[in-house]
Amino acid sequence: MKRLSLAALLMLAVPMVASAAEEHFTIDPYHTYPHFKINHLGFSTMQGHFGKTSGKLSMDLKEGKGSVDIVIDAASVYTGMQKRDDHLRSPDFLNVIEFPEITYQSNKITFHHGGKMATVHGELTIKGVTRPVVLEVASINCGIHPMDPKKKKYVCGFDATASIKRSDFDMSYALPAIGDEMALSFGVEAVRDEQ
């Protein structure tokens, strides 16, 4: 009877051990900025970013899997010029009144180089249009936050890039004078959720 009880306990413990390898993180909105670059009239490269981002991440490096679920406040777009930012919020571009959020949800993550890099396949939604977008994560760095006095705050940082065509997301205003291809980059920090 004791052997049966011990076996049953071990069977119950296995899923707990397996799930312990998966870590869950919450996006740090103060240290996460999606950036974009696009050609402006063939003369220069216009750059901007979004100031409000939220979301969740999970990683299981042992099993080589994870997930990404990001929400960007479309109205938080910023290029340093109020008139241009207002135009970007208009129906010509982001149409933030009707579509206040830009979202990205992963459906597959492949880790490389011992979990220091990754390729993320997912779905990007802008203006209600969803398209597949691949993020190339060039660096993943994790550790205890050096400014945390309790030395308990565990943070992971990610640098990722992607490229999209804005016309794929119903933003064809001023093509081809204003470029179609947009280079995206994401500086992300996420804090591990308490167990």
C-alpha positions as CSV (number, residue, x, y, z in Angstrom):
1,M,0.0,0.0,0.0
2,K,2.9,2.3,0.8
3,R,4.4,1.6,-2.5
4,L,1.2,2.5,-4.3
5,S,0.9,5.8,-2.4
6,L,4.5,6.7,-3.2
7,A,4.0,5.9,-6.9
8,A,0.8,8.0,-6.9
9,L,2.7,10.9,-5.3
10,L,5.5,10.6,-7.9
11,M,3.0,10.6,-10.7
12,L,1.4,13.7,-9.4
13,A,4.8,15.4,-8.9
14,V,5.9,14.9,-12.6
15,P,3.5,17.5,-14.1
16,M,4.4,20.0,-11.4
17,V,8.1,19.6,-12.2
18,A,7.4,19.9,-15.9
19,S,5.4,23.0,-15.5
20,A,7.9,24.6,-13.2
21,A,10.3,25.0,-16.2
22,E,7.8,27.4,-17.9
23,E,8.3,30.9,-16.7
24,H,5.7,33.7,-17.2
25,F,6.5,37.4,-17.6
26,T,4.7,40.7,-17.7
27,I,5.9,43.4,-20.1
28,D,7.5,46.4,-18.3
29,P,5.7,49.3,-20.0
30,Y,8.4,51.8,-18.9
31,H,11.2,49.9,-20.7
32,T,9.5,48.6,-23.8
33,Y,9.4,50.6,-27.0
34,P,8.3,49.4,-30.5
35,H,10.2,51.5,-33.1
36,F,9.6,52.0,-36.8
37,K,11.5,53.4,-39.7
38,I,10.2,54.3,-43.2
39,N,11.5,56.2,-46.2
40,H,10.1,59.7,-46.5
41,L,9.7,61.0,-50.1
42,G,13.0,59.4,-51.1
43,F,14.9,62.0,-49.1
44,S,15.3,60.7,-45.6
45,T,14.2,58.0,-43.1
46,M,11.4,59.0,-40.8
47,Q,11.5,57.3,-37.4
48,G,9.1,57.0,-34.6
49,H,7.9,54.8,-31.7
50,F,4.9,53.9,-29.6
51,G,4.9,54.9,-26.0
52,K,2.4,52.5,-24.5
53,T,2.9,48.8,-24.6
54,S,1.5,45.9,-22.5
55,G,1.4,42.2,-22.6
56,K,2.6,38.8,-21.5
57,L,5.4,36.4,-22.4
58,S,6.2,32.8,-21.4
59,M,9.4,30.8,-21.9
60,D,10.3,27.2,-21.4
61,L,13.9,26.9,-22.6
62,K,14.1,23.3,-21.6
63,E,11.2,22.3,-23.9
64,G,12.2,25.0,-26.4
65,K,8.8,26.7,-26.5
66,G,7.1,29.9,-25.4
67,S,4.5,32.5,-26.2
68,V,4.2,36.2,-26.9
69,D,1.0,38.3,-26.5
70,I,1.6,42.1,-27.0
71,V,-0.8,45.0,-27.1
72,I,0.3,48.4,-28.4
73,D,-1.7,51.6,-27.9
74,A,-2.0,52.9,-31.4
75,A,-2.6,56.5,-30.3
76,S,0.7,56.5,-28.4
77,V,2.6,56.9,-31.7
78,Y,5.3,59.6,-31.5
79,T,7.6,61.0,-34.2
80,G,8.5,64.3,-32.5
81,M,6.1,66.4,-34.5
82,Q,2.5,66.9,-33.3
83,K,1.0,67.6,-36.8
84,R,2.6,64.4,-38.2
85,D,1.6,62.4,-35.2
86,D,-2.0,63.5,-35.5
87,H,-2.0,62.6,-39.2
88,L,-0.6,59.1,-38.3
89,R,-3.6,58.7,-35.9
90,S,-6.1,59.6,-38.7
91,P,-7.9,57.2,-41.0
92,D,-5.1,57.8,-43.6
93,F,-2.8,55.6,-41.4
94,L,-3.6,54.0,-38.1
95,N,-7.2,55.2,-37.6
96,V,-6.9,55.0,-33.9
97,I,-10.5,55.9,-33.1
98,E,-11.8,52.8,-34.8
99,F,-8.8,50.6,-34.1
100,P,-7.2,51.7,-30.8
101,E,-4.9,48.6,-30.5
102,I,-2.1,47.0,-32.4
103,T,-1.6,43.4,-31.4
104,Y,0.9,40.6,-31.9
105,Q,0.3,37.0,-30.9
106,S,2.8,34.3,-31.5
107,N,2.0,30.8,-32.7
108,K,5.5,29.3,-32.7
109,I,8.8,30.2,-31.1
110,T,12.1,28.6,-31.9
111,F,15.1,29.3,-29.6
112,H,18.7,29.3,-30.9
113,H,22.1,29.4,-29.3
114,G,21.1,28.0,-25.9
115,G,18.1,30.4,-25.6
116,K,20.1,33.6,-26.3
117,M,18.3,34.1,-29.7
118,A,14.9,33.2,-31.1
119,T,12.7,33.3,-34.2
120,V,9.0,34.1,-33.4
121,H,6.2,33.3,-35.8
122,G,3.0,35.1,-35.1
123,E,0.1,37.3,-36.2
124,L,0.3,41.1,-36.3
125,T,-3.0,43.0,-36.4
126,I,-3.2,46.7,-37.4
127,K,-6.4,48.5,-38.4
128,G,-8.3,45.2,-38.0
129,V,-6.1,43.5,-40.6
130,T,-4.2,40.5,-39.5
131,R,-1.0,39.2,-41.3
132,P,1.7,36.7,-40.4
133,V,4.9,38.4,-39.2
134,V,8.2,36.8,-38.2
135,L,10.2,38.5,-35.4
136,E,14.0,37.8,-35.3
137,V,15.1,38.1,-31.7
138,A,18.8,38.9,-31.8
139,S,19.4,38.8,-28.0
140,I,17.7,37.4,-24.9
141,N,19.3,38.4,-21.6
142,C,17.9,37.4,-18.2
143,G,18.9,38.0,-14.6
144,I,18.2,39.7,-11.3
145,H,17.5,43.4,-11.8
146,P,20.6,45.3,-10.5
147,M,18.5,48.1,-9.1
148,D,16.3,45.9,-7.0
149,P,17.2,46.3,-3.3
150,K,15.7,42.9,-2.5
151,K,17.6,41.2,-5.3
152,K,14.5,39.2,-6.2
153,K,13.2,41.0,-9.3
154,Y,14.0,38.7,-12.3
155,V,14.0,40.4,-15.7
156,C,14.4,39.3,-19.3
157,G,15.3,41.7,-22.1
158,F,14.8,41.1,-25.8
159,D,15.9,42.9,-29.0
160,A,13.8,41.9,-32.0
161,T,13.3,43.1,-35.5
162,A,10.8,42.6,-38.4
163,S,9.8,44.1,-41.7
164,I,6.3,44.7,-42.9
165,K,4.6,46.4,-45.8
166,R,2.1,49.1,-44.6
167,S,-0.1,48.5,-47.6
168,D,-0.7,45.0,-46.3
169,F,-2.5,46.6,-43.4
170,D,-4.8,49.0,-45.3
171,M,-2.3,51.9,-45.1
172,S,-1.7,52.9,-48.7
173,Y,-1.8,56.7,-48.3
174,A,0.8,58.6,-50.4
175,L,2.3,55.5,-51.9
176,P,4.9,55.4,-53.4
177,A,6.2,58.8,-52.3
178,I,6.1,57.6,-48.7
179,G,7.7,54.2,-48.6
180,D,5.7,50.9,-48.3
181,E,8.2,48.8,-46.4
182,M,8.6,49.6,-42.7
183,A,11.5,48.4,-40.6
184,L,10.3,47.5,-37.1
185,S,12.5,47.0,-34.0
186,F,11.4,46.2,-30.4
187,G,13.3,46.8,-27.3
188,V,11.5,44.8,-24.7
189,E,11.9,44.2,-20.9
190,A,9.6,41.8,-19.0
191,V,9.5,41.0,-15.3
192,R,9.0,37.4,-14.2
193,D,5.7,36.9,-12.5
194,E,5.8,35.8,-8.9
195,Q,5.5,32.1,-8.5
